[in-house]
């Protein structure tokens, strides 16, 4: 925001400047997708995938296997975010 205020006049920021963070986010997201496409899976995951032991919904499985830990983390995040 400080750089934008230093580079552009207030009218430009009001008319077009609010779009700049979205354009930067689009570029960063594209870069992230490009990087993810080039990454390889770990050998351990490849072995699990070959056996067909990969869960359909890892989030639900994590909540079912560790509900207390998940509740604790959610409570900490709520307290942290609620403080502001």
Secondary structure, DSSP 4 states (H G I P E B T S, - for coil): -HHHHHHS-HHHHHHTGGGHHHHHHHHHHHHHHHHHHH----HHHHHHHHHT---S-HHHHHHHH-HHHHHHHHHHHHHHHHT-
